[in-house]
C-alpha cells in the first residue's frame, strides 16, 4: 500500500519525523512553462502493483504555492513495486503536458523522483515505454541508482546535479567540471562503474552461474565460488561436492528438460492452468490459449498489457486500449487514451458542460456545467 501526502512546496521534515526508518519516494515537479497563462494546475496519479490508483492535485497561480511542488509517497505494506507515476500539467482542466515514470521503493530509504515538465516536450510523442524529459525521450523505467537521496530541499529544473566523483567518474570525459558526464566505454563489467551509461551499475550478471573453485565472482554478487542452484545436468552446480542432489519434488516445466531428475521430461503437466505469459504451462503445444489479446482489457495487444482509464472505464478493441465511458461529468475531450477522461466538464471553462464549449466574457465561470457570471 502507498500513501500520497503533502502535494506542496514545503519541506517534509514533519512527515519524515513520523518514522525513524521511513520508506518513501518524494515526487518533485518543476516546469519552465509560464504560470498561470500556460500552466495553472498539476495532477499526479500513482498506480500500484495491485492496480490501485491514487491521485493528488493542486492549483498554480498568484495565490498558490510556487513551483517546484512535492508529493510524498509513503510505502506502508505490500510489494515495493513497480509503481507507475504520471505527472500532468493542466490549463483550465485540460492536460497540456505529461511525464511518466516507473519505480520501486527501496526499503528504509527516502528517495527523490524528478518529474519536471519542460516546454521542449510540448507536442512530443515518445514511443511506447518512453517519456519526454529535459533530455528528450527517455525510458519510463527509473532504476534505483537514478533516485537520489532526499536532502530536505526539492531539486529544481536546471539544477546541475551530482558532480565528479560519482560511479562513472573513472570513465569520465576530462574535464567536465560540474556534470559527471558518462562516456560509453563498451559492455558492462563487474567493477562498480557504469560502462554502458544506462544509469545502472554492474547490471546483467545476476543470471550468470557462478563457477566452483575458480576464485571469481561471475554473477557479481560480491561472493566467489558460491555456485548456483542445482540442476539435473551431471554437474555440481551449488559447489557442495555432490551432483544432482535434492531435486526430488522440484516442479516440472514444459521445456524439454528434467527438472526433478527422475529421468522423465515434462511429465505431469496436462491440465495445468494456462497463464498469459508466452509459455505453455500445460504442455499441449499451444501457448496462452484461452486468452484473447484482441478484447481482454488485462491482456490488450499482449500478455500483461492492462488497459486503465483515469476517471473512466476502458475496453480493448482489436488489441488497442480505448476509452469505453467516462465517470459522471468527466469527459475525454482530447481523444487520447493515456490520460483518460481528463476534463471535468462541471468546472472546466474550456469544456463547460461538454467538450469545446468554452466560457467567454461576460460568462467567465463554469458552474455545474453551465457558463455563468459567477457561481
N, C-alpha and C positions, 0 to 999 in steps of 0.2 A: 504494500500500500504506500502511496506517496501523497503527502500533504502539500498544497500550494500555500504560500504565505508571503505577505508583505510585498505587494506589487508597487514599489515605491522607489525613491531615490536615496533613502536614508541608510545609515549603517545598520548591520544586522546583529549588533553586539548583544542586544537583549534576547533575540531569537536564539542565538548560539549559546547563550549562557544557560539555557534550559537543560542542556546535557553536557556532561564532561567529555563525551566522546561521540559527537553527532555524526550522522551520515547524511550529507546534504550536497546538492548542486545549486549554485546561485546562478540563475539565468540573468544575463546582463544585455540590455538592448539600448543601443545608441543609434543615431541617424544623422546624416548630413542633409536630409530633406528639411525644408523650411516649415517651422511650426508657427501657427496652425494652418497656414494657407495651403500647404501640401500634405501635412500630416496632423490630424487632430485627435487620434486615438490609437491605442495599442491593444492587441489581444494575444494572449499566449495560451496555446492548447497543448496539453500533455496527455499522451496515450500510453498506458502501462502495458506490460507484457500480457496481462489478462484481458486487454481490450477496453478497460475502464478509461473514460475520457474525463479530464478535469480542465477547467479553463479559468483564466483571470483576465480582467480588462481594466483599462484606465484611460482617462482623457488627457489630452495635451493642449496647452494653451496658456494664456496670460495668468489665469487663476489656478493653474495646476502646477504640480511639481515638475522641475525641468528634467531633461534627459541628462545622463543615462538613467533608465529605470531598472530595478532589480526585482526578481521574483525568487524567493527561497523555496526549493523543492526538498522536502524532508522525507527520507525513507524511514518507514516505521515497521514494515513487515513484508514478507513475501520475497520474490525474486528481485535481485539487484538490477535486472534489466532483461532485454533492452527497453528503453523508454524513448518514445518519439515526441519531439517538440516542434511546434510550428509557431513562429512569431509573425504576426500580421500587423502591418501598418495600415491605418484606415483614414479615410477622409469622408465625413458625412455618412458614416456607417458602411461605406463600401471599401473593400480591400484594394489598396493601390500597390502594395509590395509585400512580399513574404519571404521567410527564410526557414529552412527545415534542418533538423539535426536528430541524430540517434546516439544515445549514450547509455552507459551503465554506471550506477553508483559504485563507489569504492568504499568498502566498509570502514567506518571510523574516520573518514576524511571529509573535509568541506572544500569542494572544488568549484571552479568557475566555468560556465559555458557561455561564450560570447555569441550573440545572435544579432549583430549590428545590421541595420537596414540601410543600404547605401544607394545613392542616386544612380550609380552606374548599372544597377540591377533592374531599373525600371524597364519593363517590356522584355526582359531577357528570359527565355525559356530554356532551362538546362535539361539534359537528357535524364531519363529515369535513374534514380539513385544519386543524383547530384542536386546541389542547390547553389544559388548565386550568392557570393560573398564579396568582400572588398578585394579578394584575389581572383575574382571571376567564378566560374562554375567549379565547385569542389564537391567531394564526396559528402553525403549526409552523415556517414558513419564517422563519429568522433572518437578516436581511441583514447584510452586513459592518459596516455602521455601528452595529449593535446589539451588536457583540462588542468590549468594551473591551480595552485592552492589559493584559497580566498585569503586576502590580506586585510580585509576590512574596508577597502576602497574599490569601487567598481571600475574596471578598465574602460576608458573612453575610446571612441573611434579615433584612430590616428596615433594612439599610444605606441611607442617604439617597441614595447615588449621586451623579452629577455635579451641580455647582451652576451657577448662572447664568454665562453666557459661552460656552455651547456653541453648536451650529449653529442652534438655534432661538431664541437669546436675543433676536435682533432683533424677534421677533414674540411675545415672552413676555407673559403677563398680569402687570401690575405690581401690587405686587411679590410674589414668591413666596418670597423669601429663600433657600430651600435647594434646592428641586427646580426643574429647568429645565423647567417645565411648558409643553408645546407647545399653543398655541391655534390650531385650524384657521383658515386665512385664505384658503381657496379653492384654485384649481388651482395645481399646482406651476409655479414659474418657474425659469429658469436663472440662479440668483443665489447659490448656496451656502447657501441656507436650506431648511427643511423646511416648506413652506406647508401641506401636507395632513396633517402629523403622523402619517406612517406609519413613521417611523424611518429613512427614506431621504432622500437629498439629490439634487435635480436629476434625478430618475428620469423615464423616459418620453420622453426626447428622442432616444435613440440611433437610432430608426427614421426620424427626420425627415431628409429630404435637405437638405444644405447648399446654399444658393443661391450661384451665382457672382457675384463683384464687387458685393456689397451691404454688405460690411463687418460682417456679422452672423454669430453662431455659432448657427445653427438647431439643430444636433444636440448642442450643449452639451458638446463635447469639448475646449474650450479653444483651438480654431483657427477662423479665419474664412476663408470663400471657398475651402475646400479641395475643395468639391464632394462627389460621391458616386460610387458605381460607375456605369460607363457602361451605359446601356440602349439598346435599339433603339427610339428614340422621336423621332428627328429633332432631338434637343437635345444640347447639350454638358454632360452631367451631371458629368463629372470636371474641368471648368474648365481644359482644356488647349487650347482653341480648335479642337478637332476634334469632329466629330459622328459618333456611332455607330461609332467605330473599335475595333478589337481584339476584336470579338465572334465572330469565326470560331472554331468549335470549342467554344463555350460550350454546356454541357449544356442540352438542351431539356426543358421541363417541360410537364405537361398542364394548361395554364391559359389556353389561347386566345391566348397571346402568342408572339412570335417572338424567343426569347432569343438565337439565333445570327445573327439579322439576315440570313437567306438567303431571305426573302420567303415561307417556308413556316412553318406554325403546327403545333406539336405533332407533328412528324414523327419517325419512328424510335423510337417508344416501345412498339410492340407487342412483347410478350414480356418486358418489363422486370419483374423480380421484384417482387411486391407486398409492401409493408411495412404493418404495422398502425399507421396514424398519421392516419386520416381523410382521406387523399389517394388519388388514382387514379394510381399510378405507371405502369401500362401503358396508360392512356388508353382503357380499354374501357367506359367509362361505369359501371363498378362500383367501389365503394370497399371496401378491406380484405377482398376476397373470399379465402376460404381460411383465415380466422381465425374461430374460434368463441369469442366472448366469454362464452358461457354455460358453457363447460367448460375453457377454456385457462387454466392457472394463471399464465401470463405476461401474459395479457390478460383478466383476470377482471372482467366487467362493463364493460370498456372497454379501449382500447389502452394498453399500458404499465402497467396496474394489476396488479402482481405479487403473488401470494399467498406469504406467508412465515409459517412457524410455528416459534417457538423450541422447541427440543428435540423436534421432531416433523416430520411430513410434511403439507403442505397439499394440498387439492384444491379445485376450483372447481365449485360446484353451482348451476345456474340463475343464473350471474353473480355469485355470492357466495362469498367465500373461507371455507372450513371446515377444521376440523382432521380430517384423514383418520386419522392414527395418531400415537402418541407413542413416543418412543425409550425403550427399556429400562424403567426404573422410573418414568419421568416420567408425569404424568397431567394432564389438563385438568379440574381439579376445579371451576373456576368457570364452565365452559361458554363462556368468551369465546375469541375468535379472536385478538384483538390482542396478548394476552400469551402465546399458545400453550399449551404443556404446562408450566405454571408451577410445578408441585409435584413434588418428588422423593419419592415415597411410601416410599422406602427409609429416609428420615431424618426426615420431617415428623411431628411429634407430633400435628398436626391431621388429617392424612390418612395414617395409618400403614398401609402395605400396600395400601390402597385409599382412594378419596375418602370423606371424612366419618368415617373410623374414627379417632376422637380417643383418644389415650392419656390415661388418668386415673389418679390415685393408687390403689394404690401403684405401678402400672406407668407411670412417668413418661417413660420413654425409648422412642424408636423405633429399634430395632436391626435393620437389614436387613429392614425391612418388618414387624416384629413388636414389639408393645408389651412392654417388659420393665422390671425394676427398674434394671438397669444394662447397658451394652454391654460 
